[in-house]
């Protein structure tokens, strides 16, 4: 059974940067993900920065998941091994299903670029309430690797044989004006 409808449909996306030091003027990773999504034809409905705190991250991501218009969440930062890195701990409990292969594939692609240092990435992905969530490292290079190698094709309904689009909630933000509730 194919999970590709052979057509691109724009998705509504939230981008969250997890960082104790970045602000909008220095957030090259979150900006890269947001601009890449827009260039692909998606809508970025939210773009935020939060400090690396389990409960603050979980609160924001929970609100995104509950938002009927957000279909995908791209999180950058907080996936390493420092004492403050807590994105996986914050987000994993929110998953209905984990996408185990995402982290494995990310590290495989990253290994080709940075060698064994990739083992220090705890990139993860999952689905919650019809929303796909991707958590990637905070470097812009890692965001590029994840976007071009995995995320971009998986958010494209035309990508075959499978992609995440059929598994996502329908967003009122993507309906034409005559179909708005």
Backbone as a printed PyTorch tensor [residue, N CA C, xyz], in Angstrom:
tensor([[[  0.8390,  -1.1740,   0.0000],
         [  0.0000,   0.0000,   0.0000],
         [  0.8840,   1.2370,   0.0000]],

        [[  0.6840,   2.1210,  -0.9210],
         [  1.4680,   3.3390,  -1.0330],
         [  0.9180,   4.4000,  -0.0960]],

        [[  1.8170,   5.1250,   0.5510],
         [  1.4290,   6.2370,   1.3990],
         [  1.8490,   7.5390,   0.7460]],

        [[  1.7780,   7.5990,  -0.5600],
         [  2.0920,   8.7950,  -1.3150],
         [  0.8860,   9.1310,  -2.1680]],

        [[  0.4630,  10.3980,  -2.1390],
         [ -0.6770,  10.7670,  -2.9680],
         [ -0.2250,  11.4560,  -4.2530]],

        [[  1.0930,  11.4830,  -4.4800],
         [  1.6930,  12.0400,  -5.6870],
         [  1.4390,  13.5280,  -5.8780]],

        [[  0.9750,  14.2040,  -4.8320],
         [  0.8060,  15.6460,  -4.9300],
         [  1.3880,  16.3120,  -3.6890]],

        [[  1.9590,  17.4730,  -3.9040],
         [  2.4550,  18.2680,  -2.7840],
         [  1.2930,  19.0410,  -2.1930]],

        [[  1.1760,  19.0290,  -0.8840],
         [  0.2150,  19.9030,  -0.2230],
         [  0.9500,  20.6440,   0.8850]],

        [[  0.7920,  21.9490,   0.9480],
         [  1.5040,  22.7140,   1.9670],
         [  1.0430,  22.3310,   3.3630]],

        [[  1.9960,  22.2150,   4.2600],
         [  1.7010,  21.8920,   5.6470],
         [  1.8860,  23.1290,   6.5120]],

        [[  1.2740,  23.1070,   7.6740],
         [  1.4290,  24.1750,   8.6610],
         [  2.4230,  23.6920,   9.7070]],

        [[  3.4880,  24.4610,   9.8790],
         [  4.6460,  24.0230,  10.6510],
         [  4.9560,  25.0050,  11.7720]],

        [[  5.4610,  24.4670,  12.8800],
         [  6.0240,  25.2630,  13.9690],
         [  7.5040,  24.9340,  14.0620]],

        [[  8.3270,  25.9500,  14.2930],
         [  9.7650,  25.7730,  14.4650],
         [ 10.1230,  26.2520,  15.8660]],

        [[ 10.7890,  25.3930,  16.6230],
         [ 11.1930,  25.7330,  17.9870],
         [ 12.6970,  25.5570,  18.1250]],

        [[ 13.3780,  26.5990,  18.5710],
         [ 14.8020,  26.5270,  18.8720],
         [ 14.9620,  26.4230,  20.3790]],

        [[ 15.7200,  25.4170,  20.8040],
         [ 16.0130,  25.2180,  22.2200],
         [ 17.4390,  25.7070,  22.4480]],

        [[ 17.5760,  26.7890,  23.2110],
         [ 18.9060,  27.3680,  23.4320],
         [ 18.8830,  28.3160,  24.6200]],

        [[ 19.9500,  28.2720,  25.3920],
         [ 20.1150,  29.2070,  26.5040],
         [ 20.7820,  30.4970,  26.0560]],

        [[ 21.3070,  30.5290,  24.8250],
         [ 22.1120,  31.6800,  24.4060],
         [ 21.6050,  32.3800,  23.1460]],

        [[ 20.7920,  31.7510,  22.3440],
         [ 20.3820,  32.3610,  21.0780],
         [ 19.1490,  33.2320,  21.2410]],

        [[ 19.0820,  34.2340,  20.3740],
         [ 17.8760,  35.0370,  20.2250],
         [ 17.5680,  35.0820,  18.7340]],

        [[ 16.5350,  35.8360,  18.3470],
         [ 16.1300,  35.8340,  16.9300],
         [ 17.2630,  36.2790,  15.9990]],

        [[ 18.1250,  37.1650,  16.4670],
         [ 19.2000,  37.6600,  15.6000],
         [ 20.3470,  36.6650,  15.4460]],

        [[ 20.4740,  35.7080,  16.3420],
         [ 21.5800,  34.7420,  16.2790],
         [ 21.1170,  33.3090,  16.0330]],

        [[ 19.8350,  33.1210,  15.8250],
         [ 19.2810,  31.7700,  15.6480],
         [ 19.3420,  31.3320,  14.1810]],

        [[ 20.5260,  30.9680,  13.7240],
         [ 20.6890,  30.5610,  12.3320],
         [ 20.0390,  29.2080,  12.0510]],

        [[ 19.9750,  28.3360,  13.0450],
         [ 19.4020,  27.0010,  12.8300],
         [ 17.8870,  27.0470,  12.6810]],

        [[ 17.2140,  27.7060,  13.6090],
         [ 15.7600,  27.8390,  13.5020],
         [ 15.3640,  28.6100,  12.2600]],

        [[ 16.1380,  29.6340,  11.9430],
         [ 15.8620,  30.4300,  10.7500],
         [ 16.0440,  29.5850,   9.4920]],

        [[ 17.0900,  28.7530,   9.4710],
         [ 17.3000,  27.8720,   8.3170],
         [ 16.0910,  26.9520,   8.1270]],

        [[ 15.6370,  26.3170,   9.2110],
         [ 14.5010,  25.3910,   9.0890],
         [ 13.2410,  26.1300,   8.6360]],

        [[ 12.9810,  27.2980,   9.2010],
         [ 11.7850,  28.0600,   8.8230],
         [ 11.8420,  28.4840,   7.3580]],

        [[ 12.9670,  29.0340,   6.9360],
         [ 13.0900,  29.4710,   5.5370],
         [ 13.0260,  28.2960,   4.5670]],

        [[ 13.6290,  27.1690,   4.9420],
         [ 13.5800,  25.9820,   4.0800],
         [ 12.1490,  25.4870,   3.9190]],

        [[ 11.4000,  25.4810,   5.0060],
         [ 10.0000,  25.0520,   4.9370],
         [  9.1910,  25.9910,   4.0440]],

        [[  9.4070,  27.2910,   4.1970],
         [  8.6860,  28.2740,   3.3850],
         [  9.0640,  28.1340,   1.9180]],

        [[ 10.3520,  27.9910,   1.6400],
         [ 10.8040,  27.8190,   0.2520],
         [ 10.2120,  26.5640,  -0.3770]],

        [[  9.9560,  25.5460,   0.4270],
         [  9.3560,  24.3120,  -0.0730],
         [  7.8680,  24.4980,  -0.3650]],

        [[  7.2660,  25.5410,   0.2030],
         [  5.8480,  25.8090,  -0.0320],
         [  4.9810,  25.6300,   1.1940]],

        [[  5.5850,  25.3290,   2.3420],
         [  4.8360,  25.1740,   3.5850],
         [  4.6260,  26.5280,   4.2530]],

        [[  3.7660,  26.5390,   5.2600],
         [  3.5290,  27.7350,   6.0660],
         [  4.1780,  27.5410,   7.4320]],

        [[  4.9010,  28.5330,   7.9080],
         [  5.4310,  28.4970,   9.2680],
         [  4.5160,  29.3690,  10.1140]],

        [[  3.6990,  28.7070,  10.9360],
         [  2.7160,  29.4240,  11.7490],
         [  3.3070,  29.9480,  13.0510]],

        [[  4.3140,  29.2480,  13.5670],
         [  4.9580,  29.6350,  14.8260],
         [  6.4550,  29.4650,  14.6830]],

        [[  7.1980,  30.3800,  15.2710],
         [  8.6480,  30.2450,  15.3470],
         [  9.0680,  30.8520,  16.6760]],

        [[  9.5460,  29.9860,  17.5780],
         [  9.8630,  30.4110,  18.9310],
         [ 11.2450,  29.9450,  19.3460]],

        [[ 11.7450,  30.5620,  20.4150],
         [ 12.9840,  30.1540,  21.0670],
         [ 12.6570,  29.9550,  22.5410]],

        [[ 13.1620,  28.8610,  23.1110],
         [ 12.9340,  28.5670,  24.5260],
         [ 14.2540,  28.1230,  25.1420]],

        [[ 14.4600,  28.4540,  26.4170],
         [ 15.6620,  27.9830,  27.0850],
         [ 15.5560,  26.4740,  27.2890]],

        [[ 16.6930,  25.8520,  27.4960],
         [ 16.7580,  24.3960,  27.6270],
         [ 16.2760,  23.9670,  29.0060]],

        [[ 14.9730,  23.8880,  29.1520],
         [ 14.3250,  23.4790,  30.3930],
         [ 13.2240,  22.4820,  30.0280]],

        [[ 13.2760,  21.3060,  30.6110],
         [ 12.3430,  20.2300,  30.2590],
         [ 10.9010,  20.7100,  30.2670]],

        [[ 10.4890,  21.4060,  31.3050],
         [  9.0810,  21.7520,  31.4590],
         [  8.6560,  22.8940,  30.5400]],

        [[  9.5440,  23.8370,  30.2790],
         [  9.2150,  24.8930,  29.3230],
         [  9.1160,  24.3300,  27.9060]],

        [[ 10.0610,  23.4600,  27.5360],
         [ 10.0180,  22.8120,  26.2160],
         [  8.7210,  22.0140,  26.0810]],

        [[  8.4470,  21.1910,  27.0810],
         [  7.2570,  20.3300,  27.0330],
         [  5.9830,  21.1580,  26.9390]],

        [[  5.9270,  22.2750,  27.6320],
         [  4.7400,  23.1400,  27.5900],
         [  4.5070,  23.7020,  26.1930]],

        [[  5.5630,  24.2190,  25.5830],
         [  5.4200,  24.7970,  24.2430],
         [  5.0600,  23.7260,  23.2200]],

        [[  5.7610,  22.5990,  23.2680],
         [  5.4890,  21.5220,  22.3060],
         [  4.0840,  20.9720,  22.5120]],

        [[  3.6360,  20.8580,  23.7500],
         [  2.2600,  20.4080,  24.0190],
         [  1.2430,  21.3490,  23.3900]],

        [[  1.4850,  22.6420,  23.5040],
         [  0.5700,  23.6210,  22.8950],
         [  0.5670,  23.4820,  21.3780]],

        [[  1.7470,  23.2690,  20.7860],
         [  1.8160,  23.0540,  19.3330],
         [  1.0180,  21.8040,  18.9390]],

        [[  1.2100,  20.7270,  19.6900],
         [  0.5160,  19.4670,  19.3840],
         [ -0.9990,  19.6540,  19.4780]],

        [[ -1.4500,  20.4110,  20.4560],
         [ -2.8850,  20.6350,  20.6480],
         [ -3.4740,  21.6120,  19.6320]],

        [[ -2.6360,  22.4240,  19.0130],
         [ -3.1080,  23.4060,  18.0380],
         [ -3.6580,  22.6690,  16.8140]],

        [[ -4.9220,  22.8820,  16.4620],
         [ -5.5020,  22.1460,  15.3370],
         [ -4.8830,  22.4870,  13.9840]],

        [[ -4.1130,  23.5720,  13.9250],
         [ -3.5280,  23.9860,  12.6530],
         [ -2.0960,  23.5180,  12.4480]],

        [[ -1.4030,  23.1120,  13.4950],
         [  0.0020,  22.7210,  13.3590],
         [  0.0910,  21.2310,  13.0620]],

        [[  0.7100,  20.9140,  11.9180],
         [  0.8320,  19.5350,  11.4550],
         [  2.2310,  18.9620,  11.6360]],

        [[  3.2290,  19.8180,  11.7320],
         [  4.6130,  19.3720,  11.9050],
         [  5.3440,  20.3460,  12.8140]],

        [[  6.2290,  19.8010,  13.6450],
         [  7.0370,  20.6090,  14.5540],
         [  8.4950,  20.2690,  14.2940]],

        [[  9.2930,  21.2940,  14.0330],
         [ 10.7240,  21.1370,  13.8260],
         [ 11.4310,  21.7680,  15.0160]],

        [[ 12.1480,  20.9510,  15.7770],
         [ 12.8480,  21.4280,  16.9710],
         [ 14.3410,  21.2970,  16.7370]],

        [[ 15.0720,  22.3660,  16.9960],
         [ 16.5170,  22.3470,  16.8700],
         [ 17.1410,  22.7160,  18.2070]],

        [[ 18.1100,  21.9100,  18.6210],
         [ 18.8410,  22.1890,  19.8500],
         [ 18.4370,  21.2910,  21.0010]],

        [[ 19.3510,  21.1770,  21.9590],
         [ 19.0750,  20.4180,  23.1760],
         [ 19.1590,  18.9150,  23.0380]],

        [[ 19.7850,  18.4230,  21.9600],
         [ 19.8290,  16.9730,  21.7360],
         [ 21.1870,  16.3520,  22.0690]],

        [[ 22.0910,  17.1270,  22.6310],
         [ 23.4240,  16.6140,  22.9330],
         [ 23.5070,  15.9850,  24.3110]],

        [[ 24.7040,  16.0270,  24.8980],
         [ 24.9470,  15.3610,  26.1760],
         [ 25.3570,  16.3010,  27.2940]],

        [[ 25.2920,  17.6120,  27.0730],
         [ 25.6320,  18.4950,  28.1810],
         [ 24.5470,  18.3930,  29.2420]],

        [[ 24.8560,  18.8960,  30.4020],
         [ 23.9020,  18.8250,  31.5080],
         [ 22.5820,  19.5150,  31.1730]],

        [[ 22.6270,  20.5750,  30.3700],
         [ 21.4220,  21.3290,  30.0330],
         [ 20.6410,  20.7360,  28.8640]],

        [[ 21.2320,  19.8560,  28.0650],
         [ 20.5350,  19.2930,  26.9020],
         [ 19.4020,  18.3790,  27.3630]],

        [[ 18.1670,  18.7820,  27.0840],
         [ 17.0350,  18.0170,  27.6050],
         [ 15.8630,  17.8840,  26.6360]],

        [[ 16.0910,  18.1780,  25.3590],
         [ 14.9820,  18.0760,  24.4060],
         [ 14.3870,  16.6690,  24.3380]],

        [[ 15.1800,  15.5990,  24.1960],
         [ 14.5550,  14.2630,  24.1480],
         [ 13.7410,  13.9440,  25.3980]],

        [[ 14.2630,  14.3170,  26.5710],
         [ 13.5280,  14.0460,  27.8180],
         [ 12.2270,  14.8350,  27.8830]],

        [[ 12.2250,  16.0240,  27.3160],
         [ 11.0230,  16.8520,  27.3250],
         [  9.9710,  16.3540,  26.3440]],

        [[ 10.4100,  15.8870,  25.1900],
         [  9.4830,  15.6080,  24.0910],
         [  9.0170,  14.1580,  24.0310]],

        [[  9.8910,  13.2060,  24.3260],
         [  9.5130,  11.7920,  24.1970],
         [  8.2210,  11.4180,  24.9210]],

        [[  7.9750,  11.9070,  26.1400],
         [  6.7190,  11.5300,  26.8070],
         [  5.4640,  12.0050,  26.0840]],

        [[  5.6150,  12.9490,  25.1670],
         [  4.4740,  13.4720,  24.4230],
         [  4.1180,  12.6280,  23.1990]],

        [[  5.0400,  11.7720,  22.7720],
         [  4.8180,  10.9730,  21.5580],
         [  3.7180,   9.9350,  21.7610]],

        [[  2.8410,   9.8080,  20.7670],
         [  1.9430,   8.6540,  20.6960],
         [  2.7130,   7.4680,  20.1170]],

        [[  3.5730,   7.7650,  19.1440],
         [  4.4320,   6.7640,  18.5070],
         [  5.7770,   7.4010,  18.2260]],

        [[  6.8440,   6.6540,  18.4800],
         [  8.1770,   7.1450,  18.1500],
         [  8.5640,   6.6560,  16.7570]],

        [[  9.2650,   7.4900,  16.0130],
         [  9.7890,   7.1260,  14.6970],
         [ 11.2460,   6.7170,  14.9220]],

        [[ 11.4460,   5.4520,  15.2960],
         [ 12.7760,   4.9780,  15.6780],
         [ 13.8150,   5.1750,  14.5830]],

        [[ 13.4340,   4.9850,  13.3420],
         [ 14.3860,   5.0730,  12.2470],
         [ 14.9240,   6.4660,  11.9920]],

        [[ 14.2510,   7.5080,  12.4780],
         [ 14.7010,   8.8650,  12.2080],
         [ 16.0890,   9.1150,  12.7900]],

        [[ 16.2680,   8.8490,  14.0640],
         [ 17.5650,   9.0820,  14.6960],
         [ 18.6650,   8.2570,  14.0620]],

        [[ 18.3380,   7.0160,  13.7410],
         [ 19.3200,   6.1400,  13.1030],
         [ 19.7390,   6.6880,  11.7400]],

        [[ 18.7510,   7.0840,  10.9370],
         [ 19.0570,   7.6020,   9.6100],
         [ 19.7890,   8.9370,   9.7070]],

        [[ 19.3900,   9.7940,  10.6470],
         [ 20.0920,  11.0640,  10.8110],
         [ 21.5670,  10.8130,  11.1350]],

        [[ 21.8290,   9.9240,  12.0740],
         [ 23.2200,   9.6540,  12.4500],
         [ 24.0010,   9.0220,  11.3030]],

        [[ 23.3540,   8.2160,  10.4910],
         [ 24.0080,   7.6420,   9.3150],
         [ 24.4240,   8.7490,   8.3400]],

        [[ 23.4860,   9.6550,   8.0430],
         [ 23.7940,  10.7640,   7.1310],
         [ 24.8550,  11.6830,   7.7370]],

        [[ 24.7320,  11.9590,   9.0090],
         [ 25.6630,  12.8360,   9.6950],
         [ 27.0610,  12.2250,   9.7760]],

        [[ 27.1340,  10.9220,   9.9440],
         [ 28.4310,  10.2290,   9.9990],
         [ 29.2400,  10.5070,   8.7310]],

        [[ 28.5710,  10.5720,   7.5950],
         [ 29.2430,  10.8440,   6.3320],
         [ 29.8320,  12.2510,   6.2980]],

        [[ 29.3360,  13.1340,   7.1560],
         [ 29.8020,  14.5200,   7.1920],
         [ 30.7730,  14.8010,   8.3360]],

        [[ 30.4920,  14.2490,   9.5330],
         [ 31.3110,  14.5930,  10.6970],
         [ 31.9340,  13.3900,  11.3890]],

        [[ 31.7900,  12.2170,  10.7980],
         [ 32.4190,  11.0310,  11.3750],
         [ 31.7700,  10.6020,  12.6820]],

        [[ 32.5670,  10.0330,  13.5560],
         [ 32.0310,   9.4320,  14.7780],
         [ 31.4610,  10.4420,  15.7670]],

        [[ 31.7030,  11.7150,  15.5740],
         [ 31.1000,  12.7180,  16.4660],
         [ 29.5780,  12.6550,  16.4310]],

        [[ 29.0200,  12.0520,  15.4070],
         [ 27.5650,  11.9490,  15.2910],
         [ 26.9420,  11.1270,  16.4150]],

        [[ 27.7170,  10.2750,  17.0870],
         [ 27.1340,   9.4870,  18.1790],
         [ 26.6980,  10.3860,  19.3350]],

        [[ 27.1350,  11.6290,  19.3450],
         [ 26.7320,  12.5470,  20.4100],
         [ 25.4100,  13.2510,  20.1030]],

        [[ 24.7660,  12.8580,  19.0210],
         [ 23.4590,  13.4120,  18.6760],
         [ 22.3620,  12.4670,  19.1610]],

        [[ 21.3920,  13.0270,  19.8560],
         [ 20.2220,  12.2520,  20.2680],
         [ 19.0010,  12.7120,  19.4840]],

        [[ 19.1720,  12.8410,  18.1670],
         [ 18.0630,  13.2330,  17.2980],
         [ 16.9450,  12.2000,  17.4130]],

        [[ 15.7100,  12.6830,  17.5350],
         [ 14.5460,  11.7950,  17.6660],
         [ 13.3800,  12.3620,  16.8640]],

        [[ 12.3900,  11.5140,  16.6500],
         [ 11.1660,  11.9310,  15.9760],
         [ 10.0060,  11.0930,  16.4890]],

        [[  8.8110,  11.6520,  16.3850],
         [  7.6250,  10.9130,  16.7820],
         [  6.3720,  11.5830,  16.2640]],

        [[  5.2590,  10.9180,  16.5080],
         [  3.9410,  11.4300,  16.1320],
         [  3.1080,  11.6110,  17.3890]],

        [[  2.3530,  12.7100,  17.4430],
         [  1.4590,  12.9750,  18.5650],
         [  0.2630,  13.7600,  18.0500]],

        [[ -0.9260,  13.2430,  18.2610],
         [ -2.1620,  13.9300,  17.8890],
         [ -2.1540,  14.3800,  16.4250]],

        [[ -1.6900,  13.5160,  15.5380],
         [ -1.6690,  13.8430,  14.1150],
         [ -0.6280,  14.8740,  13.7330]],

        [[  0.3720,  15.0440,  14.5850],
         [  1.4540,  16.0060,  14.3490],
         [  2.7700,  15.2370,  14.3460]],

        [[  3.6020,  15.4550,  13.3290],
         [  4.9260,  14.8290,  13.3180],
         [  5.9140,  15.8140,  13.9390]],

        [[  6.8040,  15.2850,  14.7580],
         [  7.7730,  16.0940,  15.4990],
         [  9.1660,  15.5850,  15.1760]],

        [[ 10.0400,  16.4930,  14.7560],
         [ 11.4340,  16.1590,  14.4780],
         [ 12.3200,  16.9710,  15.4160]],

        [[ 13.2030,  16.3190,  16.1530],
         [ 14.1480,  16.9790,  17.0520],
         [ 15.5550,  16.7240,  16.5330]],

        [[ 16.2520,  17.8040,  16.1800],
         [ 17.5810,  17.6990,  15.5790],
         [ 18.5640,  18.5710,  16.3610]],

        [[ 19.8540,  18.3200,  16.1970],
         [ 20.8520,  19.1310,  16.8970],
         [ 20.7500,  20.6110,  16.5420]],

        [[ 21.4200,  21.4300,  17.3560],
         [ 21.3220,  22.8690,  17.2200],
         [ 22.2160,  23.5060,  16.1790]],

        [[ 23.1340,  22.7540,  15.6000],
         [ 23.9950,  23.3650,  14.5880],
         [ 23.2380,  23.5130,  13.2710]],

        [[ 23.5440,  24.5710,  12.5570],
         [ 22.8890,  24.7920,  11.2740],
         [ 23.2400,  23.6690,  10.2990]],

        [[ 24.4620,  23.1730,  10.3590],
         [ 24.8600,  22.0530,   9.5000],
         [ 24.0110,  20.8180,   9.7540]],

        [[ 23.7470,  20.5280,  11.0200],
         [ 22.9050,  19.3740,  11.3540],
         [ 21.4790,  19.5900,  10.8610]],

        [[ 20.9960,  20.8240,  10.9550],
         [ 19.6470,  21.1250,  10.4580],
         [ 19.5720,  20.9240,   8.9500]],

        [[ 20.6210,  21.3290,   8.2420],
         [ 20.6550,  21.1180,   6.7940],
         [ 20.6550,  19.6350,   6.4630]],

        [[ 21.4550,  18.8550,   7.1810],
         [ 21.5080,  17.4090,   6.9570],
         [ 20.1320,  16.7900,   7.1750]],

        [[ 19.4990,  17.1410,   8.2840],
         [ 18.1830,  16.5740,   8.6020],
         [ 17.1260,  17.0180,   7.5950]],

        [[ 17.1270,  18.3130,   7.2490],
         [ 16.1120,  18.8330,   6.3270],
         [ 16.2340,  18.1790,   4.9550]],

        [[ 17.4220,  18.2620,   4.3620],
         [ 17.5710,  17.7790,   2.9870],
         [ 17.5360,  16.2590,   2.9090]],

        [[ 18.0620,  15.5920,   3.9110],
         [ 18.1640,  14.1390,   3.8450],
         [ 16.9310,  13.3810,   4.2950]],

        [[ 16.0970,  14.0070,   5.1540],
         [ 14.9690,  13.2620,   5.7220],
         [ 13.6800,  14.0820,   5.7610]],

        [[ 13.7230,  15.2260,   6.4260],
         [ 12.4940,  15.9530,   6.7370],
         [ 11.7890,  16.4640,   5.4840]],

        [[ 12.5190,  17.1380,   4.6100],
         [ 11.8950,  17.7190,   3.4120],
         [ 11.1390,  16.6650,   2.6010]],

        [[ 11.7560,  15.5240,   2.2610],
         [ 10.9770,  14.5470,   1.4910],
         [  9.8160,  13.9320,   2.2820]],

        [[  9.9740,  13.7880,   3.5990],
         [  8.9150,  13.1710,   4.3860],
         [  7.7260,  14.1020,   4.6290]],

        [[  7.9110,  15.4020,   4.4080],
         [  6.8040,  16.3540,   4.5130],
         [  6.2160,  16.6890,   3.1480]],

        [[  6.5910,  15.9210,   2.1460],
         [  6.1050,  16.1380,   0.7840],
         [  5.2090,  14.9710,   0.3940]],

        [[  3.9280,  15.2490,   0.2110],
         [  2.9650,  14.2020,  -0.1320],
         [  3.2690,  13.4920,  -1.4330]],

        [[  4.0810,  14.0860,  -2.2890],
         [  4.4320,  13.4620,  -3.5640],
         [  5.5960,  12.4870,  -3.4240]],

        [[  6.2880,  12.5050,  -2.2780],
         [  7.4410,  11.6160,  -2.0950],
         [  6.9640,  10.1840,  -1.8950]],

        [[  7.5170,   9.2840,  -2.6770],
         [  7.1020,   7.8880,  -2.5750],
         [  8.2730,   6.9800,  -2.3130]],

        [[  8.0070,   5.8040,  -1.8420],
         [  6.6710,   5.2270,  -1.7240],
         [  5.8880,   5.6750,  -0.4970]],

        [[  6.5460,   6.3090,   0.5030],
         [  5.8410,   6.7120,   1.7230],
         [  6.3060,   8.0810,   2.1910]],

        [[  5.4310,   8.7490,   2.9280],
         [  5.7660,  10.0020,   3.5990],
         [  4.7900,  10.1630,   4.7520]],

        [[  4.9980,  11.1880,   5.5700],
         [  4.1470,  11.3650,   6.7520],
         [  2.8340,  12.0920,   6.4830]],

        [[  2.6810,  12.7140,   5.3440],
         [  1.5240,  13.5660,   5.0830],
         [  0.1830,  12.8590,   5.3200]],

        [[ -0.0190,  11.6100,   4.8750],
         [ -1.3300,  10.9860,   5.1110],
         [ -1.6400,  10.7290,   6.5860]],

        [[ -0.6310,  10.7830,   7.4490],
         [ -0.8100,  10.4880,   8.8680],
         [ -1.0570,  11.7370,   9.7020]],

        [[ -1.0470,  12.9130,   9.0630],
         [ -1.1640,  14.1660,   9.7940],
         [ -2.5970,  14.6820,   9.7990]],

        [[ -2.9180,  15.3870,  10.8720],
         [ -4.2470,  15.9960,  10.9500],
         [ -4.3940,  17.0240,   9.8360]],

        [[ -5.6050,  17.2360,   9.4130],
         [ -5.8780,  18.2550,   8.4020],
         [ -5.9010,  19.6000,   9.0990]],

        [[ -5.3180,  20.5870,   8.4840],
         [ -5.1940,  21.9140,   9.0850],
         [ -6.1580,  22.8870,   8.4380]],

        [[ -6.9160,  23.5900,   9.2650],
         [ -7.8170,  24.6250,   8.7550],
         [ -7.0150,  25.7610,   8.1230]],

        [[ -5.7630,  25.9120,   8.5260],
         [ -4.9240,  26.9840,   7.9670],
         [ -4.6450,  26.7520,   6.4860]],

        [[ -4.7560,  25.5080,   6.0310],
         [ -4.4790,  25.2000,   4.6370],
         [ -5.7300,  25.1180,   3.7730]],

        [[ -6.8870,  25.3160,   4.3510],
         [ -8.1170,  25.2720,   3.5660],
         [ -8.3280,  26.6170,   2.8740]],

        [[ -8.9410,  26.5690,   1.7160],
         [ -9.2360,  27.8180,   1.0350],
         [-10.2870,  28.5890,   1.8430]],

        [[-10.4230,  29.8580,   1.5530],
         [-11.3140,  30.7180,   2.3440],
         [-12.7430,  30.1860,   2.4120]],

        [[-13.2390,  29.6100,   1.3360],
         [-14.6180,  29.1220,   1.3300],
         [-14.7990,  27.8830,   2.1910]],

        [[-13.6880,  27.2500,   2.6000],
         [-13.7590,  26.0510,   3.4260],
         [-13.4240,  26.3030,   4.8910]],

        [[-13.0860,  27.5420,   5.2320],
         [-12.7320,  27.8580,   6.6210],
         [-13.9480,  27.6580,   7.5130]],

        [[-13.7440,  27.1270,   8.7140],
         [-14.8760,  26.9260,   9.6470],
         [-15.4540,  28.2380,  10.1490]]])
